[in-house]
Amino acid sequence: MSAQYIKTEHYVDNNLPVLKIIIENELSLNNVEQVKKDLELLLPENESFHIVIQNMETLDLAGMQLLFAFEKSAKNTNKSFKIDFLIKEELKKILKNSGFAYFLENYKSQN
């Protein structure tokens, strides 16, 4: 697990175990392959995911595509998925203009 980018915690929501995945600092072309490998290891072992994107210095299209693909994989295997974007307003604007407005509209988004 790439501890420099991902932290995990478990909690219970409505009597169901949830894996919280916190991704910080960077989710970009520079680290997307390692983060992808980490997420692929977590997918079969858990039924419910809560991803938190926070304290981002770099979040590019490769990072967003990875999140989109992970969401699709989770939903295709009947797993629960939610994501919180705790990011700066400027970054939200870039994501919306890049075609990922649906993520910000369908998932919790804060500054």
N, C-alpha and C positions, 0 to 999 in steps of 0.2 A: 504494500500500500504506500502510495506517495504521500507521506505524512506532511510534506511541505505544502501540499495543495488541498488535501482532503482530511477531514476529521469526521469520525462517526460517533453517534450516540444512539442509544435505544430508549424509547419511551412507549407508554401505552396510551392509546386513544380509543375510547369506546370499547374497552376490554380487548383491543387488538394491538399486537406489538408493531411498532413502527421503527424503521431505521432512518434516522436523521443523518443526512450527508451534508456536511458543511464544506463548501468550496470557497476558498479565499485567495486573494492576491492576483491570481492569473488563471485564465482558462482561454488558451490561445493555441495557435499553431505550434508554439514552442513546447507545450506540455500536453496537448490533447491526446496523443497516443498513450502516454502513461496513465492519464486520468481514465481514458476509455478502458484500458486493461483492468484498472481498479474497479470501475463500475461493473464490468462484465463478471468479475469475481463475486460481487455482491448480489447481482440479480437473481441467481438461482437459490440463494440462501435466505431470501427475505420475501415477504408477501406485500409489504406496504412501505413506500418510500416517501420521504419528505426531504427535498433538496433545498438548501439555503445557499444562495449566491450572495456573498457579502465581501466588503472591503476590497473590491476589485480595482486593481491598477490597470489590468488588461483583460478585456473580454472581447474577442473578435468573432468573425463569422464561423470559423472552425469550432470554437467553443460553443456557440449557439447551435450549430448543426449537431454537435455531440449531445447536447441536452435534448434536442428534438428527437434524435434517434433513440436515446435512452427512454424517453417518455413513450415513444412508440413501442419499443421492446417490452416495457413494463405493461402497457395496456394490452398488447397482443398476447401476453401470458396471464391475463386477468389479475394483474397486480395493481394495487392502489398507488397513485402517484400524485404528488403535489409539489409545487415549487414556489419559493419566496425569493423575489429579487430585491435585495436590500442594497440598491445601487444608486449612484448619483444621477441627478436629473439629466445631465449631458449624455451619459451613457444610455439612459432610457431612450432619449431622442434618437441616438444613432441606431439603436436596435429597432425602433419603430420604422425608421427610414430604410432599414435593411430588410424589411419584410417579416420581422418577428414581432409585430405589434400584437398578434394573437396571444403570444406567451404573456405579454405584459397585461393584456386585457383579461385573460382567462385565469391567470394566477396572481397571487398577491404580489404587489409591487410597492415598495416604499423607498424613501430616500435614505 
